[in-house]
Amino acid sequence: MVYIKRYEYDGEIIIAVCDADLLGATLSDDNIKFYVDPAFYKGELVTIDEALNMLAGATIANLVGNNIVEAAINRGLVHPDAILVVRGIKHAQFAVLGVSHA
């Protein structure tokens, strides 16, 4: 299960997703400190398949957690070389360029 939250801003559809067990966690290593902020990520609790279907409509996405990032890689939404790993936890972002929301 993952938390997913959808935002709309200036014609963009921004979707934040995190593995449910990471909500509220702080991930850090020598160079990075990343807080999985419930104010940003905590929306609806859904299955990974439901989240992937919702991500298909995103123009910008922010994903945290090994389960959701791996699923997004397998679905072709994220390139495996474009992920950040902090303390063994994967993080990815993507943007779809040139999308018209007319």
Biopython code that builds the backbone (N, CA, C, O; Angstrom):
import numpy as np
from Bio.PDB.StructureBuilder import StructureBuilder

atoms = [
    (1, "MET", "N", (0.843, -1.179, 0.000)),
    (1, "MET", "CA", (0.000, 0.000, 0.000)),
    (1, "MET", "C", (0.890, 1.245, 0.000)),
    (1, "MET", "O", (1.997, 1.250, 0.539)),
    (2, "VAL", "N", (0.367, 2.287, -0.619)),
    (2, "VAL", "CA", (1.074, 3.556, -0.706)),
    (2, "VAL", "C", (0.106, 4.699, -0.437)),
    (2, "VAL", "O", (-1.102, 4.571, -0.635)),
    (3, "TYR", "N", (0.661, 5.821, 0.020)),
    (3, "TYR", "CA", (-0.124, 7.042, 0.117)),
    (3, "TYR", "C", (0.081, 7.825, -1.160)),
    (3, "TYR", "O", (1.197, 7.919, -1.671)),
    (4, "ILE", "N", (-1.007, 8.390, -1.675)),
    (4, "ILE", "CA", (-0.927, 9.187, -2.886)),
    (4, "ILE", "C", (-1.732, 10.469, -2.691)),
    (4, "ILE", "O", (-2.836, 10.456, -2.148)),
    (5, "LYS", "N", (-1.150, 11.564, -3.147)),
    (5, "LYS", "CA", (-1.820, 12.847, -3.038)),
    (5, "LYS", "C", (-1.659, 13.578, -4.365)),
    (5, "LYS", "O", (-0.570, 13.634, -4.936)),
    (6, "ARG", "N", (-2.765, 14.136, -4.841)),
    (6, "ARG", "CA", (-2.795, 14.810, -6.147)),
    (6, "ARG", "C", (-2.966, 16.309, -5.934)),
    (6, "ARG", "O", (-3.785, 16.761, -5.134)),
    (7, "TYR", "N", (-2.171, 17.055, -6.672)),
    (7, "TYR", "CA", (-2.228, 18.510, -6.636)),
    (7, "TYR", "C", (-2.416, 19.011, -8.067)),
    (7, "TYR", "O", (-1.952, 18.381, -9.017)),
    (8, "GLU", "N", (-3.084, 20.127, -8.212)),
    (8, "GLU", "CA", (-3.162, 20.801, -9.502)),
    (8, "GLU", "C", (-2.685, 22.219, -9.299)),
    (8, "GLU", "O", (-3.163, 22.932, -8.416)),
    (9, "TYR", "N", (-1.733, 22.622, -10.130)),
    (9, "TYR", "CA", (-1.187, 23.967, -10.015)),
    (9, "TYR", "C", (-0.747, 24.459, -11.385)),
    (9, "TYR", "O", (0.086, 23.835, -12.042)),
    (10, "ASP", "N", (-1.305, 25.567, -11.804)),
    (10, "ASP", "CA", (-0.886, 26.232, -13.034)),
    (10, "ASP", "C", (-0.871, 25.264, -14.230)),
    (10, "ASP", "O", (0.067, 25.266, -15.028)),
    (11, "GLY", "N", (-1.902, 24.455, -14.338)),
    (11, "GLY", "CA", (-2.022, 23.527, -15.452)),
    (11, "GLY", "C", (-1.264, 22.223, -15.291)),
    (11, "GLY", "O", (-1.336, 21.352, -16.158)),
    (12, "GLU", "N", (-0.544, 22.081, -14.202)),
    (12, "GLU", "CA", (0.214, 20.849, -13.945)),
    (12, "GLU", "C", (-0.569, 19.935, -13.014)),
    (12, "GLU", "O", (-1.302, 20.390, -12.136)),
    (13, "ILE", "N", (-0.397, 18.641, -13.226)),
    (13, "ILE", "CA", (-0.954, 17.646, -12.311)),
    (13, "ILE", "C", (0.241, 17.023, -11.595)),
    (13, "ILE", "O", (1.032, 16.288, -12.187)),
    (14, "ILE", "N", (0.347, 17.332, -10.322)),
    (14, "ILE", "CA", (1.486, 16.902, -9.512)),
    (14, "ILE", "C", (0.992, 15.801, -8.582)),
    (14, "ILE", "O", (0.008, 15.967, -7.861)),
    (15, "ILE", "N", (1.693, 14.681, -8.615)),
    (15, "ILE", "CA", (1.296, 13.552, -7.779)),
    (15, "ILE", "C", (2.473, 13.133, -6.913)),
    (15, "ILE", "O", (3.580, 12.910, -7.403)),
    (16, "ALA", "N", (2.210, 13.030, -5.609)),
    (16, "ALA", "CA", (3.197, 12.594, -4.631)),
    (16, "ALA", "C", (2.776, 11.219, -4.122)),
    (16, "ALA", "O", (1.621, 11.010, -3.750)),
    (17, "VAL", "N", (3.724, 10.288, -4.110)),
    (17, "VAL", "CA", (3.436, 8.925, -3.658)),
    (17, "VAL", "C", (4.570, 8.452, -2.753)),
    (17, "VAL", "O", (5.746, 8.669, -3.044)),
    (18, "CYS", "N", (4.198, 7.803, -1.655)),
    (18, "CYS", "CA", (5.217, 7.168, -0.820)),
    (18, "CYS", "C", (4.705, 5.822, -0.324)),
    (18, "CYS", "O", (3.508, 5.629, -0.112)),
    (19, "ASP", "N", (5.645, 4.899, -0.146)),
    (19, "ASP", "CA", (5.300, 3.638, 0.496)),
    (19, "ASP", "C", (4.710, 3.965, 1.865)),
    (19, "ASP", "O", (5.229, 4.829, 2.571)),
    (20, "ALA", "N", (3.645, 3.293, 2.238)),
    (20, "ALA", "CA", (2.907, 3.631, 3.461)),
    (20, "ALA", "C", (3.780, 3.614, 4.708)),
    (20, "ALA", "O", (3.593, 4.441, 5.601)),
    (21, "ASP", "N", (4.729, 2.688, 4.786)),
    (21, "ASP", "CA", (5.552, 2.582, 5.989)),
    (21, "ASP", "C", (6.596, 3.689, 6.119)),
    (21, "ASP", "O", (7.263, 3.787, 7.149)),
    (22, "LEU", "N", (6.746, 4.524, 5.091)),
    (22, "LEU", "CA", (7.739, 5.600, 5.139)),
    (22, "LEU", "C", (7.160, 6.950, 5.536)),
    (22, "LEU", "O", (7.906, 7.895, 5.793)),
    (23, "LEU", "N", (5.849, 7.047, 5.586)),
    (23, "LEU", "CA", (5.217, 8.322, 5.908)),
    (23, "LEU", "C", (5.722, 8.845, 7.254)),
    (23, "LEU", "O", (5.623, 8.154, 8.268)),
    (24, "GLY", "N", (6.255, 10.049, 7.261)),
    (24, "GLY", "CA", (6.781, 10.650, 8.477)),
    (24, "GLY", "C", (8.231, 10.311, 8.780)),
    (24, "GLY", "O", (8.795, 10.826, 9.746)),
    (25, "ALA", "N", (8.843, 9.458, 7.974)),
    (25, "ALA", "CA", (10.231, 9.064, 8.201)),
    (25, "ALA", "C", (11.192, 10.138, 7.704)),
    (25, "ALA", "O", (10.868, 10.910, 6.800)),
    (26, "THR", "N", (12.363, 10.176, 8.299)),
    (26, "THR", "CA", (13.452, 11.012, 7.809)),
    (26, "THR", "C", (14.540, 10.088, 7.298)),
    (26, "THR", "O", (15.051, 9.245, 8.035)),
    (27, "LEU", "N", (14.886, 10.249, 6.041)),
    (27, "LEU", "CA", (15.940, 9.460, 5.407)),
    (27, "LEU", "C", (17.166, 10.347, 5.328)),
    (27, "LEU", "O", (17.079, 11.479, 4.851)),
    (28, "SER", "N", (18.301, 9.857, 5.784)),
    (28, "SER", "CA", (19.487, 10.690, 5.711)),
    (28, "SER", "C", (20.740, 9.846, 5.554)),
    (28, "SER", "O", (20.823, 8.707, 6.012)),
    (29, "ASP", "N", (21.714, 10.457, 4.884)),
    (29, "ASP", "CA", (23.054, 9.901, 4.810)),
    (29, "ASP", "C", (24.011, 11.078, 4.936)),
    (29, "ASP", "O", (23.614, 12.138, 5.420)),
    (30, "ASP", "N", (25.240, 10.922, 4.521)),
    (30, "ASP", "CA", (26.225, 11.989, 4.698)),
    (30, "ASP", "C", (25.875, 13.269, 3.940)),
    (30, "ASP", "O", (26.229, 14.362, 4.384)),
    (31, "ASN", "N", (25.186, 13.149, 2.805)),
    (31, "ASN", "CA", (24.941, 14.298, 1.946)),
    (31, "ASN", "C", (23.491, 14.753, 1.875)),
    (31, "ASN", "O", (23.220, 15.885, 1.474)),
    (32, "ILE", "N", (22.563, 13.896, 2.255)),
    (32, "ILE", "CA", (21.147, 14.174, 2.024)),
    (32, "ILE", "C", (20.346, 13.918, 3.296)),
    (32, "ILE", "O", (20.586, 12.955, 4.023)),
    (33, "LYS", "N", (19.393, 14.802, 3.540)),
    (33, "LYS", "CA", (18.403, 14.568, 4.590)),
    (33, "LYS", "C", (17.043, 14.805, 3.949)),
    (33, "LYS", "O", (16.765, 15.898, 3.458)),
    (34, "PHE", "N", (16.211, 13.797, 3.954)),
    (34, "PHE", "CA", (14.938, 13.835, 3.240)),
    (34, "PHE", "C", (13.830, 13.435, 4.200)),
    (34, "PHE", "O", (13.838, 12.327, 4.738)),
    (35, "TYR", "N", (12.876, 14.334, 4.414)),
    (35, "TYR", "CA", (11.746, 14.070, 5.300)),
    (35, "TYR", "C", (10.529, 13.724, 4.452)),
    (35, "TYR", "O", (10.142, 14.497, 3.576)),
    (36, "VAL", "N", (9.933, 12.584, 4.702)),
    (36, "VAL", "CA", (8.731, 12.149, 3.980)),
    (36, "VAL", "C", (7.548, 12.791, 4.708)),
    (36, "VAL", "O", (6.907, 12.177, 5.561)),
    (37, "ASP", "N", (7.287, 14.018, 4.352)),
    (37, "ASP", "CA", (6.355, 14.890, 5.054)),
    (37, "ASP", "C", (4.900, 14.475, 4.834)),
    (37, "ASP", "O", (4.423, 14.477, 3.699)),
    (38, "PRO", "N", (4.192, 14.120, 5.905)),
    (38, "PRO", "CA", (2.780, 13.760, 5.754)),
    (38, "PRO", "C", (1.944, 14.879, 5.128)),
    (38, "PRO", "O", (0.965, 14.602, 4.435)),
    (39, "ALA", "N", (2.316, 16.125, 5.362)),
    (39, "ALA", "CA", (1.561, 17.233, 4.779)),
    (39, "ALA", "C", (1.611, 17.196, 3.250)),
    (39, "ALA", "O", (0.681, 17.658, 2.590)),
    (40, "PHE", "N", (2.675, 16.656, 2.694)),
    (40, "PHE", "CA", (2.832, 16.570, 1.237)),
    (40, "PHE", "C", (2.361, 15.233, 0.674)),
    (40, "PHE", "O", (1.711, 15.203, -0.371)),
    (41, "TYR", "N", (2.675, 14.132, 1.345)),
    (41, "TYR", "CA", (2.426, 12.796, 0.798)),
    (41, "TYR", "C", (1.127, 12.144, 1.246)),
    (41, "TYR", "O", (0.570, 11.328, 0.510)),
    (42, "LYS", "N", (0.626, 12.483, 2.444)),
    (42, "LYS", "CA", (-0.500, 11.717, 2.984)),
    (42, "LYS", "C", (-1.816, 12.155, 2.353)),
    (42, "LYS", "O", (-2.400, 13.180, 2.702)),
    (43, "GLY", "N", (-2.243, 11.344, 1.427)),
    (43, "GLY", "CA", (-3.540, 11.527, 0.801)),
    (43, "GLY", "C", (-4.313, 10.237, 0.997)),
    (43, "GLY", "O", (-4.555, 9.799, 2.122)),
    (44, "GLU", "N", (-4.690, 9.648, -0.106)),
    (44, "GLU", "CA", (-5.451, 8.406, -0.083)),
    (44, "GLU", "C", (-4.506, 7.212, 0.024)),
    (44, "GLU", "O", (-3.444, 7.204, -0.597)),
    (45, "LEU", "N", (-4.887, 6.207, 0.807)),
    (45, "LEU", "CA", (-4.128, 4.962, 0.912)),
    (45, "LEU", "C", (-4.658, 4.011, -0.154)),
    (45, "LEU", "O", (-5.825, 3.619, -0.118)),
    (46, "VAL", "N", (-3.794, 3.639, -1.110)),
    (46, "VAL", "CA", (-4.218, 2.821, -2.248)),
    (46, "VAL", "C", (-3.198, 1.712, -2.517)),
    (46, "VAL", "O", (-2.109, 1.697, -1.943)),
    (47, "THR", "N", (-3.573, 0.791, -3.400)),
    (47, "THR", "CA", (-2.628, -0.240, -3.827)),
    (47, "THR", "C", (-1.624, 0.373, -4.805)),
    (47, "THR", "O", (-1.855, 1.450, -5.355)),
    (48, "ILE", "N", (-0.538, -0.310, -5.006)),
    (48, "ILE", "CA", (0.468, 0.161, -5.955)),
    (48, "ILE", "C", (-0.115, 0.234, -7.364)),
    (48, "ILE", "O", (0.175, 1.184, -8.092)),
    (49, "ASP", "N", (-0.922, -0.737, -7.763)),
    (49, "ASP", "CA", (-1.536, -0.695, -9.094)),
    (49, "ASP", "C", (-2.438, 0.526, -9.258)),
    (49, "ASP", "O", (-2.431, 1.170, -10.307)),
    (50, "GLU", "N", (-3.208, 0.840, -8.231)),
    (50, "GLU", "CA", (-4.059, 2.035, -8.293)),
    (50, "GLU", "C", (-3.201, 3.297, -8.423)),
    (50, "GLU", "O", (-3.529, 4.205, -9.187)),
    (51, "ALA", "N", (-2.107, 3.342, -7.673)),
    (51, "ALA", "CA", (-1.214, 4.500, -7.754)),
    (51, "ALA", "C", (-0.595, 4.623, -9.133)),
    (51, "ALA", "O", (-0.499, 5.726, -9.671)),
    (52, "LEU", "N", (-0.175, 3.513, -9.710)),
    (52, "LEU", "CA", (0.418, 3.553, -11.052)),
    (52, "LEU", "C", (-0.589, 4.065, -12.077)),
    (52, "LEU", "O", (-0.227, 4.824, -12.976)),
    (53, "ASN", "N", (-1.826, 3.664, -11.950)),
    (53, "ASN", "CA", (-2.860, 4.149, -12.870)),
    (53, "ASN", "C", (-3.056, 5.656, -12.717)),
    (53, "ASN", "O", (-3.249, 6.361, -13.707)),
    (54, "MET", "N", (-3.007, 6.148, -11.485)),
    (54, "MET", "CA", (-3.146, 7.584, -11.255)),
    (54, "MET", "C", (-1.920, 8.344, -11.755)),
    (54, "MET", "O", (-2.045, 9.464, -12.250)),
    (55, "LEU", "N", (-0.746, 7.747, -11.632)),
    (55, "LEU", "CA", (0.482, 8.389, -12.100)),
    (55, "LEU", "C", (0.493, 8.587, -13.609)),
    (55, "LEU", "O", (1.180, 9.472, -14.118)),
    (56, "ALA", "N", (-0.257, 7.775, -14.315)),
    (56, "ALA", "CA", (-0.293, 7.901, -15.779)),
    (56, "ALA", "C", (-0.783, 9.275, -16.218)),
    (56, "ALA", "O", (-0.456, 9.720, -17.319)),
    (57, "GLY", "N", (-1.561, 9.957, -15.378)),
    (57, "GLY", "CA", (-2.060, 11.280, -15.717)),
    (57, "GLY", "C", (-1.227, 12.428, -15.178)),
    (57, "GLY", "O", (-1.582, 13.592, -15.362)),
    (58, "ALA", "N", (-0.114, 12.111, -14.511)),
    (58, "ALA", "CA", (0.704, 13.149, -13.887)),
    (58, "ALA", "C", (1.589, 13.856, -14.907)),
    (58, "ALA", "O", (2.072, 13.244, -15.859)),
    (59, "THR", "N", (1.791, 15.147, -14.693)),
    (59, "THR", "CA", (2.816, 15.861, -15.454)),
    (59, "THR", "C", (4.095, 15.970, -14.632)),
    (59, "THR", "O", (5.188, 16.109, -15.181)),
    (60, "ILE", "N", (3.946, 15.906, -13.312)),
    (60, "ILE", "CA", (5.085, 15.894, -12.399)),
    (60, "ILE", "C", (4.776, 14.892, -11.296)),
    (60, "ILE", "O", (3.661, 14.858, -10.776)),
    (61, "ALA", "N", (5.766, 14.074, -10.938)),
    (61, "ALA", "CA", (5.546, 13.103, -9.866)),
    (61, "ALA", "C", (6.767, 13.032, -8.965)),
    (61, "ALA", "O", (7.900, 13.238, -9.400)),
    (62, "ASN", "N", (6.506, 12.736, -7.703)),
    (62, "ASN", "CA", (7.526, 12.585, -6.695)),
    (62, "ASN", "C", (7.230, 11.276, -5.977)),
    (62, "ASN", "O", (6.169, 11.126, -5.371)),
    (63, "LEU", "N", (8.160, 10.330, -6.041)),
    (63, "LEU", "CA", (7.948, 8.979, -5.518)),
    (63, "LEU", "C", (9.013, 8.645, -4.482)),
    (63, "LEU", "O", (10.200, 8.879, -4.708)),
    (64, "VAL", "N", (8.590, 8.099, -3.350)),
    (64, "VAL", "CA", (9.529, 7.686, -2.315)),
    (64, "VAL", "C", (9.159, 6.286, -1.845)),
    (64, "VAL", "O", (8.017, 6.021, -1.470)),
    (65, "GLY", "N", (10.137, 5.404, -1.872)),
    (65, "GLY", "CA", (9.944, 4.045, -1.369)),
    (65, "GLY", "C", (10.326, 3.019, -2.414)),
    (65, "GLY", "O", (10.080, 3.200, -3.606)),
    (66, "ASN", "N", (10.926, 1.948, -1.953)),
    (66, "ASN", "CA", (11.382, 0.914, -2.872)),
    (66, "ASN", "C", (10.236, 0.278, -3.651)),
    (66, "ASN", "O", (10.397, -0.045, -4.828)),
    (67, "ASN", "N", (9.085, 0.094, -3.014)),
    (67, "ASN", "CA", (7.966, -0.570, -3.692)),
    (67, "ASN", "C", (7.403, 0.275, -4.825)),
    (67, "ASN", "O", (7.240, -0.225, -5.939)),
    (68, "ILE", "N", (7.101, 1.550, -4.566)),
    (68, "ILE", "CA", (6.509, 2.381, -5.603)),
    (68, "ILE", "C", (7.528, 2.721, -6.687)),
    (68, "ILE", "O", (7.176, 2.764, -7.866)),
    (69, "VAL", "N", (8.773, 2.963, -6.312)),
    (69, "VAL", "CA", (9.779, 3.297, -7.331)),
    (69, "VAL", "C", (10.045, 2.096, -8.239)),
    (69, "VAL", "O", (10.124, 2.257, -9.457)),
    (70, "GLU", "N", (10.182, 0.918, -7.680)),
    (70, "GLU", "CA", (10.389, -0.285, -8.509)),
    (70, "GLU", "C", (9.204, -0.518, -9.447)),
    (70, "GLU", "O", (9.388, -0.860, -10.615)),
    (71, "ALA", "N", (8.006, -0.333, -8.934)),
    (71, "ALA", "CA", (6.813, -0.505, -9.768)),
    (71, "ALA", "C", (6.787, 0.526, -10.897)),
    (71, "ALA", "O", (6.403, 0.204, -12.021)),
    (72, "ALA", "N", (7.192, 1.756, -10.604)),
    (72, "ALA", "CA", (7.236, 2.803, -11.630)),
    (72, "ALA", "C", (8.304, 2.503, -12.674)),
    (72, "ALA", "O", (8.109, 2.780, -13.857)),
    (73, "ILE", "N", (9.425, 1.941, -12.249)),
    (73, "ILE", "CA", (10.461, 1.521, -13.198)),
    (73, "ILE", "C", (9.904, 0.424, -14.100)),
    (73, "ILE", "O", (10.046, 0.488, -15.321)),
    (74, "ASN", "N", (9.274, -0.575, -13.505)),
    (74, "ASN", "CA", (8.713, -1.692, -14.281)),
    (74, "ASN", "C", (7.637, -1.239, -15.261)),
    (74, "ASN", "O", (7.472, -1.844, -16.321)),
    (75, "ARG", "N", (6.909, -0.189, -14.920)),
    (75, "ARG", "CA", (5.855, 0.344, -15.785)),
    (75, "ARG", "C", (6.428, 1.288, -16.853)),
    (75, "ARG", "O", (5.705, 1.719, -17.752)),
    (76, "GLY", "N", (7.716, 1.606, -16.754)),
    (76, "GLY", "CA", (8.350, 2.499, -17.719)),
    (76, "GLY", "C", (8.157, 3.975, -17.425)),
    (76, "GLY", "O", (8.390, 4.809, -18.300)),
    (77, "LEU", "N", (7.740, 4.316, -16.222)),
    (77, "LEU", "CA", (7.543, 5.711, -15.846)),
    (77, "LEU", "C", (8.837, 6.382, -15.384)),
    (77, "LEU", "O", (8.988, 7.600, -15.484)),
    (78, "VAL", "N", (9.763, 5.573, -14.881)),
    (78, "VAL", "CA", (11.027, 6.075, -14.349)),
    (78, "VAL", "C", (12.160, 5.218, -14.900)),
    (78, "VAL", "O", (12.060, 3.992, -14.936)),
    (79, "HIS", "N", (13.243, 5.875, -15.332)),
    (79, "HIS", "CA", (14.417, 5.134, -15.791)),
    (79, "HIS", "C", (15.212, 4.663, -14.574)),
    (79, "HIS", "O", (15.392, 5.433, -13.630)),
    (80, "PRO", "N", (15.691, 3.422, -14.573)),
    (80, "PRO", "CA", (16.402, 2.901, -13.399)),
    (80, "PRO", "C", (17.662, 3.695, -13.036)),
    (80, "PRO", "O", (18.095, 3.666, -11.883)),
    (81, "ASP", "N", (18.252, 4.398, -13.999)),
    (81, "ASP", "CA", (19.445, 5.188, -13.712)),
    (81, "ASP", "C", (19.105, 6.561, -13.139)),
    (81, "ASP", "O", (20.006, 7.323, -12.789)),
    (82, "ALA", "N", (17.814, 6.885, -13.039)),
    (82, "ALA", "CA", (17.397, 8.217, -12.607)),
    (82, "ALA", "C", (16.834, 8.224, -11.187)),
    (82, "ALA", "O", (16.022, 9.080, -10.837)),
    (83, "ILE", "N", (17.268, 7.274, -10.386)),
    (83, "ILE", "CA", (16.775, 7.231, -9.005)),
    (83, "ILE", "C", (17.887, 7.606, -8.035)),
    (83, "ILE", "O", (19.072, 7.435, -8.320)),
    (84, "LEU", "N", (17.484, 8.107, -6.913)),
    (84, "LEU", "CA", (18.367, 8.440, -5.815)),
    (84, "LEU", "C", (18.102, 7.412, -4.719)),
    (84, "LEU", "O", (16.951, 7.064, -4.456)),
    (85, "VAL", "N", (19.154, 6.933, -4.087)),
    (85, "VAL", "CA", (18.992, 5.977, -2.990)),
    (85, "VAL", "C", (19.594, 6.592, -1.735)),
    (85, "VAL", "O", (20.772, 6.950, -1.703)),
    (86, "VAL", "N", (18.764, 6.708, -0.703)),
    (86, "VAL", "CA", (19.202, 7.251, 0.581)),
    (86, "VAL", "C", (18.969, 6.180, 1.635)),
    (86, "VAL", "O", (17.830, 5.805, 1.910)),
    (87, "ARG", "N", (20.038, 5.698, 2.213)),
    (87, "ARG", "CA", (19.953, 4.643, 3.235)),
    (87, "ARG", "C", (19.140, 3.433, 2.747)),
    (87, "ARG", "O", (18.357, 2.851, 3.498)),
    (88, "GLY", "N", (19.340, 3.075, 1.495)),
    (88, "GLY", "CA", (18.670, 1.909, 0.937)),
    (88, "GLY", "C", (17.248, 2.168, 0.458)),
    (88, "GLY", "O", (16.597, 1.248, -0.037)),
    (89, "ILE", "N", (16.750, 3.390, 0.590)),
    (89, "ILE", "CA", (15.390, 3.732, 0.170)),
    (89, "ILE", "C", (15.458, 4.540, -1.129)),
    (89, "ILE", "O", (16.212, 5.507, -1.234)),
    (90, "LYS", "N", (14.665, 4.131, -2.106)),
    (90, "LYS", "CA", (14.683, 4.762, -3.429)),
    (90, "LYS", "C", (13.743, 5.964, -3.491)),
    (90, "LYS", "O", (12.662, 5.977, -2.901)),
    (91, "HIS", "N", (14.205, 6.974, -4.234)),
    (91, "HIS", "CA", (13.430, 8.187, -4.478)),
    (91, "HIS", "C", (13.564, 8.529, -5.952)),
    (91, "HIS", "O", (14.655, 8.450, -6.518)),
    (92, "ALA", "N", (12.461, 8.908, -6.570)),
    (92, "ALA", "CA", (12.495, 9.290, -7.982)),
    (92, "ALA", "C", (11.505, 10.415, -8.229)),
    (92, "ALA", "O", (10.502, 10.561, -7.530)),
    (93, "GLN", "N", (11.816, 11.194, -9.230)),
    (93, "GLN", "CA", (10.910, 12.238, -9.692)),
    (93, "GLN", "C", (10.844, 12.132, -11.202)),
    (93, "GLN", "O", (11.799, 11.707, -11.852)),
    (94, "PHE", "N", (9.710, 12.522, -11.750)),
    (94, "PHE", "CA", (9.649, 12.641, -13.201)),
    (94, "PHE", "C", (8.743, 13.784, -13.600)),
    (94, "PHE", "O", (7.844, 14.188, -12.862)),
    (95, "ALA", "N", (9.008, 14.290, -14.783)),
    (95, "ALA", "CA", (8.195, 15.355, -15.365)),
    (95, "ALA", "C", (7.927, 14.987, -16.814)),
    (95, "ALA", "O", (8.810, 14.495, -17.517)),
    (96, "VAL", "N", (6.726, 15.226, -17.241)),
    (96, "VAL", "CA", (6.342, 14.990, -18.635)),
    (96, "VAL", "C", (6.336, 16.349, -19.310)),
    (96, "VAL", "O", (5.578, 17.238, -18.921)),
    (97, "LEU", "N", (7.167, 16.509, -20.305)),
    (97, "LEU", "CA", (7.317, 17.793, -20.980)),
    (97, "LEU", "C", (6.413, 17.869, -22.208)),
    (97, "LEU", "O", (6.152, 16.868, -22.876)),
    (98, "GLY", "N", (5.950, 19.066, -22.479)),
    (98, "GLY", "CA", (5.187, 19.296, -23.697)),
    (98, "GLY", "C", (3.761, 18.793, -23.657)),
    (98, "GLY", "O", (3.170, 18.550, -24.709)),
    (99, "VAL", "N", (3.192, 18.629, -22.476)),
    (99, "VAL", "CA", (1.828, 18.164, -22.356)),
    (99, "VAL", "C", (0.896, 19.361, -22.365)),
    (99, "VAL", "O", (1.101, 20.315, -21.615)),
    (100, "SER", "N", (-0.104, 19.319, -23.190)),
    (100, "SER", "CA", (-1.071, 20.394, -23.242)),
    (100, "SER", "C", (-2.308, 19.988, -22.458)),
    (100, "SER", "O", (-2.817, 18.878, -22.614)),
    (101, "HIS", "N", (-2.784, 20.886, -21.619)),
    (101, "HIS", "CA", (-3.991, 20.628, -20.816)),
    (101, "HIS", "C", (-5.114, 21.536, -21.278)),
    (101, "HIS", "O", (-5.838, 22.108, -20.463)),
    (102, "ALA", "N", (-5.252, 21.663, -22.564)),
    (102, "ALA", "CA", (-6.275, 22.569, -23.115)),
    (102, "ALA", "C", (-7.677, 22.052, -22.883)),
    (102, "ALA", "O", (-8.647, 22.695, -23.284)),
]
sb = StructureBuilder()
sb.init_structure("model")
sb.init_model(0)
sb.init_chain("A")
sb.init_seg("    ")
for serial, (resi, resn, name, xyz) in enumerate(atoms, 1):
    if name == "N":
        sb.init_residue(resn, " ", resi, " ")
    sb.init_atom(name, np.array(xyz, "f"), 0.0, 1.0, " ", f" {name:<3s}", serial, name[0])
structure = sb.get_structure()
